[in-house]
Amino acid sequence: MKTLTILLLLAGLSISAHATTLTIAVDLSGSNPLLSHQNFAYAAAQYLSDQITALKSGDTVRLQTFGSRNDALNLIDHRFTLSRRLRSDAVAGAIAQFVRALPEREDAAQSSTNLIAWLEFTSGFDCANQGQIIVLTDGLEASNYVDPMALMEGSAGLPEADVDLNGCALTFYGLGAGFPGPAVKNIRNAWRVWSEQAGAAFAAEIR
């Protein structure tokens, strides 16, 4: 019995030690096609569902939004810790439903894209445990940091990263959606450089 108890305790410690966090951020800026086209919203919802259902008990899923720094909607931080009672498929279904409904919301679009500020000011990415960050965004920063047209044209890059994301995987789903090919490359390259500076493993799911 004592041996069994020790094994159960070790198993519990192992689950806790290897639990990780998946942070999902939804870009609510007006340029993001997620807000205007159902096809994009449905594809994004399916992508997120696949990522969430691959998680295990003990892992955490966070859902946030960003866009304008002064919009109170972006203060909400939904957290779900997976367990026998709160299964990954239930969380995946709820988040997918939220994403699919965005094109129907006339009040969702925001006037700027503070993606850098969200990445640099948000805590709890759990990079020490290989946290994942998935951002539903076209990747076009439109803020005090950079002119969006200059970023698209490749005449301006992003400011140097001022955050440590070592250990985290950073994925932009929908980067460059609706933009010409050269603009997509410029935006992707700019975020590759920024991510390298931050220490994150960057991937772009281009749609």
BATI-710573 format. One record per residue (C-alpha): residue number from 1; x, y, z. Coordinates in steps of 0.02 Angstrom, whole numbers, padded with zeros to 5 digits. Layout:
BEGIN
@nr->NUM	east->X	north->Y	up->Z
...
***
This chain:
BEGIN
@nr->1	east->00000	north->00000	up->00000
@nr->2	east->00141	north->00120	up->00043
@nr->3	east->00224	north->00085	up->-00124
@nr->4	east->00061	north->00115	up->-00217
@nr->5	east->00036	north->00278	up->-00124
@nr->6	east->00211	north->00336	up->-00172
@nr->7	east->00181	north->00290	up->-00354
@nr->8	east->00017	north->00385	up->-00355
@nr->9	east->00102	north->00536	up->-00279
@nr->10	east->00241	north->00528	up->-00406
@nr->11	east->00113	north->00512	up->-00546
@nr->12	east->00024	north->00665	up->-00481
@nr->13	east->00186	north->00762	up->-00471
@nr->14	east->00231	north->00706	up->-00646
@nr->15	east->00065	north->00767	up->-00717
@nr->16	east->00085	north->00933	up->-00628
@nr->17	east->00265	north->00956	up->-00683
@nr->18	east->00228	north->00922	up->-00865
@nr->19	east->00064	north->01016	up->-00876
@nr->20	east->00071	north->01160	up->-00998
@nr->21	east->-00030	north->01309	up->-01053
@nr->22	east->-00108	north->01346	up->-01222
@nr->23	east->-00145	north->01531	up->-01238
@nr->24	east->-00264	north->01580	up->-01378
@nr->25	east->-00276	north->01762	up->-01429
@nr->26	east->-00405	north->01829	up->-01550
@nr->27	east->-00365	north->01986	up->-01649
@nr->28	east->-00520	north->02096	up->-01645
@nr->29	east->-00448	north->02235	up->-01753
@nr->30	east->-00550	north->02284	up->-01904
@nr->31	east->-00421	north->02220	up->-02030
@nr->32	east->-00434	north->02040	up->-01971
@nr->33	east->-00541	north->01939	up->-02095
@nr->34	east->-00592	north->01829	up->-01949
@nr->35	east->-00720	north->01963	up->-01907
@nr->36	east->-00794	north->01980	up->-02080
@nr->37	east->-00791	north->01811	up->-02167
@nr->38	east->-00874	north->01653	up->-02103
@nr->39	east->-00759	north->01538	up->-02202
@nr->40	east->-00607	north->01605	up->-02111
@nr->41	east->-00694	north->01595	up->-01943
@nr->42	east->-00746	north->01415	up->-01971
@nr->43	east->-00571	north->01364	up->-02027
@nr->44	east->-00494	north->01451	up->-01877
@nr->45	east->-00618	north->01368	up->-01759
@nr->46	east->-00575	north->01196	up->-01828
@nr->47	east->-00389	north->01231	up->-01812
@nr->48	east->-00409	north->01281	up->-01630
@nr->49	east->-00517	north->01128	up->-01594
@nr->50	east->-00380	north->01014	up->-01659
@nr->51	east->-00250	north->01099	up->-01549
@nr->52	east->-00357	north->01095	up->-01392
@nr->53	east->-00412	north->00914	up->-01408
@nr->54	east->-00229	north->00862	up->-01419
@nr->55	east->-00200	north->00926	up->-01241
@nr->56	east->-00206	north->00817	up->-01086
@nr->57	east->-00283	north->00824	up->-00914
@nr->58	east->-00198	north->00956	up->-00807
@nr->59	east->-00158	north->01071	up->-00954
@nr->60	east->-00231	north->01245	up->-00957
@nr->61	east->-00317	north->01336	up->-01101
@nr->62	east->-00328	north->01526	up->-01095
@nr->63	east->-00433	north->01634	up->-01210
@nr->64	east->-00401	north->01820	up->-01230
@nr->65	east->-00436	north->01954	up->-01359
@nr->66	east->-00335	north->02106	up->-01413
@nr->67	east->-00347	north->02253	up->-01530
@nr->68	east->-00364	north->02427	up->-01456
@nr->69	east->-00276	north->02456	up->-01291
@nr->70	east->-00424	north->02555	up->-01224
@nr->71	east->-00560	north->02425	up->-01257
@nr->72	east->-00620	north->02346	up->-01095
@nr->73	east->-00668	north->02186	up->-01186
@nr->74	east->-00483	north->02144	up->-01198
@nr->75	east->-00466	north->02137	up->-01008
@nr->76	east->-00559	north->01971	up->-01001
@nr->77	east->-00449	north->01818	up->-00972
@nr->78	east->-00543	north->01652	up->-00982
@nr->79	east->-00449	north->01504	up->-00907
@nr->80	east->-00495	north->01320	up->-00918
@nr->81	east->-00394	north->01184	up->-00831
@nr->82	east->-00429	north->01017	up->-00912
@nr->83	east->-00486	north->00874	up->-00801
@nr->84	east->-00602	north->00724	up->-00802
@nr->85	east->-00747	north->00842	up->-00772
@nr->86	east->-00688	north->00976	up->-00894
@nr->87	east->-00636	north->00880	up->-01048
@nr->88	east->-00537	north->00949	up->-01192
@nr->89	east->-00678	north->00920	up->-01317
@nr->90	east->-00798	north->01025	up->-01212
@nr->91	east->-00675	north->01170	up->-01203
@nr->92	east->-00637	north->01152	up->-01389
@nr->93	east->-00821	north->01160	up->-01430
@nr->94	east->-00852	north->01316	up->-01327
@nr->95	east->-00704	north->01411	up->-01399
@nr->96	east->-00745	north->01356	up->-01576
@nr->97	east->-00923	north->01420	up->-01554
@nr->98	east->-00856	north->01588	up->-01495
@nr->99	east->-00742	north->01604	up->-01646
@nr->100	east->-00874	north->01550	up->-01773
@nr->101	east->-00994	north->01682	up->-01706
@nr->102	east->-00873	north->01828	up->-01727
@nr->103	east->-00925	north->01876	up->-01907
@nr->104	east->-01103	north->01900	up->-01844
@nr->105	east->-01051	north->02025	up->-01709
@nr->106	east->-01062	north->02204	up->-01772
@nr->107	east->-00985	north->02271	up->-01611
@nr->108	east->-00826	north->02164	up->-01617
@nr->109	east->-00711	north->02263	up->-01734
@nr->110	east->-00583	north->02376	up->-01651
@nr->111	east->-00486	north->02521	up->-01725
@nr->112	east->-00306	north->02469	up->-01696
@nr->113	east->-00196	north->02314	up->-01681
@nr->114	east->-00086	north->02313	up->-01527
@nr->115	east->-00013	north->02140	up->-01553
@nr->116	east->00160	north->02187	up->-01490
@nr->117	east->00088	north->02263	up->-01331
@nr->118	east->-00016	north->02107	up->-01301
@nr->119	east->00134	north->01992	up->-01320
@nr->120	east->00248	north->02100	up->-01214
@nr->121	east->00127	north->02145	up->-01074
@nr->122	east->00033	north->01981	up->-01052
@nr->123	east->00099	north->01863	up->-00919
@nr->124	east->00069	north->01678	up->-00888
@nr->125	east->00122	north->01605	up->-01055
@nr->126	east->00210	north->01466	up->-00958
@nr->127	east->00361	north->01464	up->-01073
@nr->128	east->00460	north->01366	up->-00942
@nr->129	east->00343	north->01219	up->-00977
@nr->130	east->00343	north->01239	up->-01167
@nr->131	east->00187	north->01345	up->-01171
@nr->132	east->00098	north->01371	up->-01336
@nr->133	east->00033	north->01538	up->-01399
@nr->134	east->-00089	north->01536	up->-01544
@nr->135	east->-00144	north->01704	up->-01614
@nr->136	east->-00287	north->01718	up->-01738
@nr->137	east->-00224	north->01868	up->-01835
@nr->138	east->-00173	north->01935	up->-02004
@nr->139	east->-00012	north->01992	up->-01918
@nr->140	east->-00030	north->02173	up->-01968
@nr->141	east->00026	north->02280	up->-01821
@nr->142	east->-00065	north->02448	up->-01826
@nr->143	east->-00012	north->02545	up->-01671
@nr->144	east->00108	north->02676	up->-01606
@nr->145	east->00250	north->02555	up->-01639
@nr->146	east->00243	north->02544	up->-01828
@nr->147	east->00150	north->02609	up->-01980
@nr->148	east->00050	north->02462	up->-02053
@nr->149	east->00076	north->02514	up->-02234
@nr->150	east->00265	north->02526	up->-02208
@nr->151	east->00262	north->02354	up->-02130
@nr->152	east->00168	north->02281	up->-02278
@nr->153	east->00286	north->02365	up->-02402
@nr->154	east->00440	north->02305	up->-02310
@nr->155	east->00507	north->02481	up->-02283
@nr->156	east->00489	north->02464	up->-02094
@nr->157	east->00510	north->02320	up->-01974
@nr->158	east->00447	north->02290	up->-01799
@nr->159	east->00533	north->02366	up->-01647
@nr->160	east->00656	north->02254	up->-01555
@nr->161	east->00567	north->02128	up->-01445
@nr->162	east->00560	north->02178	up->-01261
@nr->163	east->00499	north->02013	up->-01187
@nr->164	east->00573	north->01841	up->-01148
@nr->165	east->00473	north->01702	up->-01232
@nr->166	east->00609	north->01569	up->-01226
@nr->167	east->00528	north->01398	up->-01226
@nr->168	east->00364	north->01455	up->-01301
@nr->169	east->00296	north->01411	up->-01473
@nr->170	east->00213	north->01560	up->-01557
@nr->171	east->00093	north->01527	up->-01702
@nr->172	east->-00001	north->01657	up->-01804
@nr->173	east->-00151	north->01578	up->-01888
@nr->174	east->-00210	north->01680	up->-02038
@nr->175	east->-00055	north->01786	up->-02060
@nr->176	east->-00071	north->01893	up->-02215
@nr->177	east->-00249	north->01840	up->-02253
@nr->178	east->-00315	north->01944	up->-02398
@nr->179	east->-00148	north->02032	up->-02430
@nr->180	east->-00040	north->02023	up->-02589
@nr->181	east->00100	north->01895	up->-02588
@nr->182	east->00244	north->02019	up->-02562
@nr->183	east->00154	north->02097	up->-02413
@nr->184	east->00128	north->01924	up->-02336
@nr->185	east->00314	north->01889	up->-02349
@nr->186	east->00360	north->02057	up->-02273
@nr->187	east->00244	north->02033	up->-02126
@nr->188	east->00300	north->01854	up->-02098
@nr->189	east->00484	north->01901	up->-02105
@nr->190	east->00459	north->02045	up->-01983
@nr->191	east->00378	north->01929	up->-01856
@nr->192	east->00512	north->01797	up->-01881
@nr->193	east->00644	north->01925	up->-01833
@nr->194	east->00542	north->01986	up->-01684
@nr->195	east->00511	north->01808	up->-01623
@nr->196	east->00695	north->01763	up->-01636
@nr->197	east->00735	north->01914	up->-01528
@nr->198	east->00603	north->01859	up->-01401
@nr->199	east->00664	north->01679	up->-01403
@nr->200	east->00502	north->01603	up->-01466
@nr->201	east->00486	north->01468	up->-01598
@nr->202	east->00382	north->01554	up->-01732
@nr->203	east->00264	north->01477	up->-01858
@nr->204	east->00142	north->01558	up->-01978
@nr->205	east->-00015	north->01469	up->-02037
@nr->206	east->-00046	north->01572	up->-02194
@nr->207	east->-00222	north->01577	up->-02262
***
